[in-house]
Amino acid sequence: MVSLYLPPLLQRMQDIPLLVQHFIEQFNAMFGMKITGIAPATMNRLEAYSWPGNIRELSHAIESTYNMMDLECERIEEEHLPAYLRNRPEKAAVSALPLLSWSLTPADQAAAGTLPDRVKRLEREAILGAMKMHGYNITLAAEALGIKRQALQYKLNRYGIAKKPGH
């Protein structure tokens, strides 16, 4: 018996453009169309999604675009994406995450407390920044932070951060 481990698509986001091109070729033949590529903004949306259904979900999403396109279309645009992808915010640039202050003056270091205290404050600040940046959408904030949604919910409770603004 041979065991083969294939990491989830979320851990192989660099594979998405190659997989999309493969599916375009596959569905061009199946649907008799001549799609040549995908708009950059559309690719951004695909790369921003976590793909819990992995490659099969990506394949279904690309196949769905073909059902939304006219025969004379040459590339996949955002309007062709399934609604659950089209209505999501585009991928935020990494630099859009709040910057955290890692350096302290010697005088501030004594007041900052122990390393665990500082790590907790930095973690809380990062979580609060991600929540604000993503309109308090827990799923999107978790993706931006690179943690699971459940882990973010635990941390929101731990740090007493409201799940909605003003609550």
N, C-alpha and C positions, 0 to 999 in steps of 0.2 A: 504494500500500500504506500502510495506517495502522498505526502501532505504538502500542500502549497498554500502559503499565506499571501493574500492580496490585501494590502492596506486599503481602508475605505477611501473613496474619492476625495473626501474632505482633507485627507493627508497627502493627496497627490494632485492638488489644484493645477499644477503645471501641465498635467495631462489633458486638461479640459480642451484647449484649442485643437490638439491632435485628435481627440475623440470626436469633437464636433465636426472636424473635416472628414473623418471616417464616416460618420453618420450622414453627412451631406452627400457623399458619394453613394452610400447605400440607398438613401431615400430618393436621390435623383433617378437611379435606375428603377426603383420601385414605382415612383410616381410619374416617370417620364418627364421630369423637369430638368432645368439647367441652372441650378443654383451654384454660384461660383464662390460664395463666402458668406461672411457674417459681419454686420456693422460693428465697429469698435465698442459703441455704447451697449450694444446687445451682448457682446462678449463680456463686458464688465458685469452685466447683470448675472450672467451665467457663473462667472467666477466669484461673485459675491454670495451665491447661494451655498448652503451647507451640504446639499445632496444626500439626505438621509437614505434615499432609495438607491444610492450609488449609480453605477453606469447604466443600469436598466432605467432609472428615472430620467437620466440625461437623454438616453435614447428616445424615451417616450416624449420628452419635452421637444426634442428636435422634430420628431415625427408629427407632433401636434402643430408645429409651425407650418409644415407643408399643407396642412388642412386649412390654414388661415391665409395662404398666399394665392395670388393669381398666377396663372401659368406663365405669364411673361416676366414675373419677378426674377431678379438675378442674385439678390442677396437677402439674407434673413435680417429683418429690422426688429426693433423693440415691439412694434405693434403686432408682430406675428407670434410673439411669445405667449404661452399660456398665461392666464390672468394672475395666477399665484406668483409668477416670476416678473411679469410686467409691472405689477403694482408694488413691488418692493423697491426701497431706495437703492441706488447704485452703490457699489463698493466704495467705502470711504478710503481715502488715501491713508496710509499708515501714519503719516505726519498729522492727520486730523485728530488722532487721539490726544487727550490732554497731556501736556508735557509735565513731568514730575520733577521736582527739585531734589536731586540726589546729593548735592554738595552743601555742607554746612560749615560755617565759620567755627573755629574752636570754641568760641563763647556759646554759640548756638547748640553745639553738640552736647554739652552738659545739660542744657534745658530740654533737649529733644528726647531724652530718656534712653532706654535700652534698645538694642537692635530689634527685638520682637515688637516693642511699642512703635518704633519707626516704620517697620514693615507693615504693621496693621494700619497705621495712618496713611501710608502710601497706597496700600491696597484699597482702602475705603475711598481715597481721593480718586483713584483710577476708576473704580466702579461707579462712583457718583458722576464723574465726567462722561463715562460711556453711556450711562443712563440718560443724562441730559442731551448728549449729542444725538442719540437715537430716539428722542421723544419718549423716553421711558418704555420703549419696546424691549422687553426682557430678552427675547430671542435674538434680536439684532445686537443688543449690548453684549450678550454672551459671546456671539460670533466675533465681535470686534475685540473682545478681551481674550479670545482663544480658549474659552472654557465652556463646559456644558451648561445648558439652560438651568438644570437642576442645581448645579453648583452655584450659579449666580443667585438663584432664589435663596439658597441656604445663606449665602454671604449677605444678601440684602437684609434678611432677618437678623443675622448675627450683628451687623453694624447699625441696625435700626434705620435703614434707608427706605424711604417710601417708594412703593412700586408705581405710584402715580404722583405727578407734581402737586404740591400743596397738601398732601395727605400725611 
